[in-house]
Every structure is written in structure tokens, then in C-alpha cells.
Amino acid sequence: MSNSQEIREILRKVRQVEIRTRRMVTDAMVGAYHSSFKGRGMDFEEVREYAPGDDVRSIDWNVTAKMDKPFVKLYREERELCLMLLVDVSASGCFGSVNSSKRELAAELASVLAFSAMKNNDKVGLILFTDHVEHYIPPKKGRSHILRVIREILFHEPREKGTDIVFALNYMNRLIKRRSMCFLISDLLQGKQTQVPTADTAEELFRALALTNQRHDLVTMHLSDPCEHTLPDVGIIALEDAETGRIVEVDTGNARVRDIYQQTNQQRIEATLRGMKQRGIDVLPISTEKPYIFTLRHFFEKRGTRR
């Protein structure tokens, strides 16, 4: 494929994602998004004389003492918010057994969030990560900026294959000082070429997530594919871990082997989600086999009501 053809294909794919996701970003979706995150901060606006019905807790006692009559402080909701997208582009994201890969799903989710933010007049920033930070786009506004974000998620070629979510979270916490909305979009499969995940790795992840949730407003989108939970009955196959390179032969014709595989993965997922929820971190499971827009909208509405 020539360079010009490749560019046209990239633009076509980005435009396709834009059309598909902007159609989903209805007024209801934007309203749910706004109610979920409004009130992250209040800016002082002015002081005026007290009027009947004003909240006595807003009285400015210093000004009241000087003027010898009550004055109240007025605040306005901080309108310009910042949405940070932390997107896992490790090798495991290339897997997909249904209509799309987890990486393509991540791009669509990021697109819906970004266009919702754009309609809410918020800035959007992006961090792509593997077991390193692959690419950073500072927060900005505008359609052309959103299209750049989508393009990078879809077509960035990672230098590494593994996943280190802790490194990515620490990077963002050092970089983004102002409290922001943060969406971590990942399959949560931690792994490096030279390192086998352990219980300590999971605990380190929970600590990093909890710290980020204190500094920012964190939501974790857990991506999965149905074939990561169950094995088909197709005889002996070789399974390769895309991130660590380890290869294991598995007899899928053995019902016990299939049951153990399913139970092990289910226990791993449940332990991860349970650990995050115990630390007050919002988690939204999303599968490549199911429509996500109603799940996303319901999550925002429920979160907005809770807050």
C-alpha cells in the first residue's frame, strides 16, 4: 500500500469512528456525562449584600465586620473541566473474537467520551501506554483535536508489548496537577516480557488506583472478550501470551481443562474488580460482544444521582 493510500485508509477509519460515535452522543448522553462530573470545583465570583433567603453559611464575616452589615460570598460552578484518557495499547488489546478488537473498542469508548466532553466545552488529553508511556497529547478543545486523539488510539504502533498500569498512573499524577476526570481504558491484564504478575503486583496496582482516585476523579473501564473467559472445544491448541511471549499447549477437548480455564479467569477478574470496588474506585466492565452505549449512559446517570 502506498503512503497516500495508507493516509486515506487512516482518515477513512477515523471518520468512520467519528460518525458512529457522534451519533451515539445524544443530548441524553451529554446530560448524563455532565451530571456525573459537574461540581468538581467552585470558583469565587463576588461578594454582595445579604438578601433574605441567602444561606447564612455563605456570609463573609470579614466584609460584614468592615461594612457593618451582612455580605455573602457568591460562587459559580467551575465550567471548564479536563478529561484525561489513559488508554492501554499493549499487545493483548489486539485480541478480538467477535466484531472488534479490544483496542478498536477502546477507540470507540474514548471517542464517545471525547465528543461528550467537547459538547460540554471540556478539554481532552490522552496518554497511550504499554509498560511505558508511549505517547502523550496535552489537553485541548476542538473537533480536530478529538480526531487526532482517535487516530492515535487506532494507529499508534507501540514500541513495547507489556502492560504497566502503575507506571502510567504515576506518570499522569506527576504531569496533571489540576484535579481532572480520568478514564483508564484497559483489559487490566498486567504483564511484562521479563516479569510474571504476582499478588504483590495486584496490590501495587490497587494502591496506585486509590492514589489517583484521591487526586482526580477516576473511572476504570475494564475491557474483555468472551474468548478470554471460555475455551472452545477444538482439540489441542497452543496459546501464546501476547505480552510475555509464553506459549502453553492446552487440550480444549478435555472438559475439565475448559472448566479450570474458565474458573481461573473468572476468579482473577472477580478479585481485581472486588479489590477496586473495596477501595472506592468506579469500575465499568465492557465486553467486545455487547453494545456499550446504554451501559455507559446508565453508569453516568447512576453516578450522577449518587453524587
Secondary structure as the mmCIF struct_conf table of DSSP 4:
data_model
#
loop_
_struct_conf.conf_type_id
_struct_conf.id
_struct_conf.beg_label_comp_id
_struct_conf.beg_label_asym_id
_struct_conf.beg_label_seq_id
_struct_conf.end_label_comp_id
_struct_conf.end_label_asym_id
_struct_conf.end_label_seq_id
HELX_RH_AL_P HELX_RH_AL_P1 ASN A 3 MET A 24
HELX_RH_AL_P HELX_RH_AL_P2 ASP A 27 PHE A 37
TURN_TY1_P TURN_TY1_P1 LYS A 38 GLY A 39
BEND BEND1 ARG A 40 ARG A 40
STRN STRN1 MET A 42 GLU A 49
TURN_TY1_P TURN_TY1_P2 PRO A 52 GLY A 53
BEND BEND2 ASP A 54 ASP A 54
HELX_RH_3T_P HELX_RH_3T_P1 VAL A 56 SER A 58
STRN STRN2 ILE A 59 ILE A 59
HELX_RH_AL_P HELX_RH_AL_P3 TRP A 61 MET A 67
TURN_TY1_P TURN_TY1_P3 ASP A 68 ASP A 68
BEND BEND3 LYS A 69 LYS A 69
STRN STRN3 PHE A 71 GLU A 77
STRN STRN4 CYS A 82 ASP A 88
BEND BEND4 SER A 90 SER A 90
HELX_RH_3T_P HELX_RH_3T_P2 ALA A 91 CYS A 94
BEND BEND5 SER A 97 SER A 100
HELX_RH_AL_P HELX_RH_AL_P4 LYS A 102 LYS A 119
TURN_TY1_P TURN_TY1_P4 ASN A 120 ASN A 121
STRN STRN5 LYS A 123 PHE A 129
BEND BEND6 THR A 130 HIS A 132
STRN STRN6 VAL A 133 LYS A 140
BEND BEND7 GLY A 142 GLY A 142
HELX_RH_AL_P HELX_RH_AL_P5 ARG A 143 PHE A 155
BEND BEND8 ARG A 159 ARG A 159
STRN STRN7 THR A 163 THR A 163
HELX_RH_AL_P HELX_RH_AL_P6 ILE A 165 LEU A 175
BEND BEND9 ARG A 178 ARG A 178
STRN STRN8 MET A 181 SER A 186
STRN STRN9 GLY A 191 LYS A 192
TURN_TY1_P TURN_TY1_P5 GLN A 193 THR A 194
STRN STRN10 GLN A 195 GLN A 195
HELX_RH_AL_P HELX_RH_AL_P7 ALA A 199 ARG A 215
BEND BEND10 HIS A 216 HIS A 216
STRN STRN11 ASP A 217 SER A 224
HELX_RH_3T_P HELX_RH_3T_P3 PRO A 226 GLU A 228
TURN_TY1_P TURN_TY1_P6 HIS A 229 HIS A 229
BEND BEND11 ASP A 233 ASP A 233
BEND BEND12 GLY A 235 GLY A 235
STRN STRN12 ILE A 236 GLU A 240
TURN_TY1_P TURN_TY1_P7 ALA A 242 THR A 244
STRN STRN13 ILE A 247 ASP A 251
TURN_TY1_P TURN_TY1_P8 THR A 252 GLY A 253
HELX_RH_AL_P HELX_RH_AL_P8 ALA A 255 GLN A 278
TURN_TY1_P TURN_TY1_P9 ARG A 279 GLY A 280
STRN STRN14 ASP A 282 SER A 287
TURN_TY1_P TURN_TY1_P10 THR A 288 GLU A 289
BEND BEND13 LYS A 290 LYS A 290
HELX_RH_AL_P HELX_RH_AL_P9 ILE A 293 ARG A 306
#
